[in-house]
């Protein structure tokens, strides 16, 4: 028998076939288009995303034949995927990176409402969440809201297509409408934002055993899989990826080195008294929350540095960085290069990046290394903001393949850095949680058995001492430029 894990990302849907021991047998992937019909808008055709899922599963069935034991699903988070009473789209999905609702979210932030909401949900709102997007649709495309029966996410939409159920995973319900302590939806949040009318659109929250449903007959026929095969809706991608990297015990942390860098720490407490930035998400592991910080500074900055230095690819950048000493002879990059500023571990749309401490002795090697160190310093900034002292840091994502960057991160954070041997961590994490739910085994035991890791990269004492001083300079420079002091064109 085989199991199938689905990871439906923003630009790519990947489905993975595993044998009964969790060994990866085959991977099938299909790109999904993101459309930009207006400046700042980011939309997807919901039927096209479902088609990518069916195509990849059909391909896997041909490449890894045999009865399907289960289907586990994770997907991109946030956004606004509206469906009508028949469960059909009322139009294209607005994605997590859609900016049409920025003025709405900014008004809420200026009024202090987002800080108030953080003390309830544990999460900082932004324009890519359904609260702001629903408010925008109500103001600009009211027919979309009037014809809608539920607001889903990508994972909820695909779960509906597979099972016929209208539901949302607890991790996605949490931000922006969840009560972090009591669970369920927080009516106070809806009232604070004048969204009481949207309560009818909020779907059933699933967690634990309720996240398991049977494959619908129509979907079963389309996929060539037996009707009533268990389908498990796992937490959305950043949480499933952390689980797929082996983060299953409080105090473990994970950093996803992707387009944005997401740093997460598993905690036995929601810690709602910490600074109101980041997210507090039900982890899928009973009694544990993921404190997550998704920066806007990510591997796009590596690509930008490559263009700046005329380098063809990131591997050339890291080769060049090898020729610079740790600390780059005082050169420091504040990596806030996104036009949207920064959202973690502080929220400031006006944040801008800069190279500090440059002199004539600095060359391309120092700039290359400053790029990698600046992003590593941002990771450390997020770890400190969580107010949890991690025991280790798991790495996943494309950037984790680079040994120099792994060593820099270990030296700057002072933590052992462990890389998963699995390149499809999101699908792996969904599978881990699915098996735990279906067998009743603790998630940590399933993860320990099914997640492989490489040998840890350990921090070097002298380099970590220097990095501690470097981080103090980093924070001082960042704070000196706030508020209102960022360099602007």
Helices and strands as residue ranges (DSSP letters): E 2-8, E 12-18, E 24-31, E 43-44, H 46-63, E 68-75, E 81-83, E 93-94, H 102-110, H 113-121, H 130-140, H 142-146, E 150-152, H 154-163, E 167-169, H 170-177, H 187-192, G 196-201, E 204-206, G 208-211, E 212-214, H 217-223, E 230-233, H 237-244, E 252-257, E 261-267, E 279-282, E 289-294, H 299-309, H 314-321, G 328-330, E 332-334, E 354-356, H 364-385, E 392-396, G 398-401, H 403-413, E 417-419, H 425-439, H 443-450, H 461-480
